[in-house]
Structures are given as structure tokens and as C-alpha cells.
């Protein structure tokens, strides 16, 4: 999964500005990469993470999508 695909998935599951998504994983490397991608999106100012929970077979992300006019 890449950053653009993760952001698109987050945009599809949002309710207003809030989102909650559970992403199934197969390996520990996928778990770490999803967490890192979410942190990159947060550093870019696209999202604000409230919660990132690493579960046995998934990663749960909960937060706010930031909309900014340019």
C-alpha cells in the first residue's frame, strides 16, 4: 500500500471530517509501513490522527481529515 492509496481509502470511509478505518494486514512489515504512511500524511497536514491501534491482524486508524483552501 502506498500513501496515495491510503489517503484515498481514508477519504472513502469518512463521516464529515472524521474517519475510522481498519486495514487488514498479512505481515509485520505491512503493519509498520501503514503506521509510517499515516504519520507521513499527518506531517503533510492532510490528516490528524487521534488513534492508531495495532491489532493482531489489522491496523485501526481513527482521526480527522483536514481540509485547507489554497
Helices and strands as residue ranges (DSSP letters): H 3-12, E 14-15, E 18-24, H 28-44, E 47-54, E 58-65
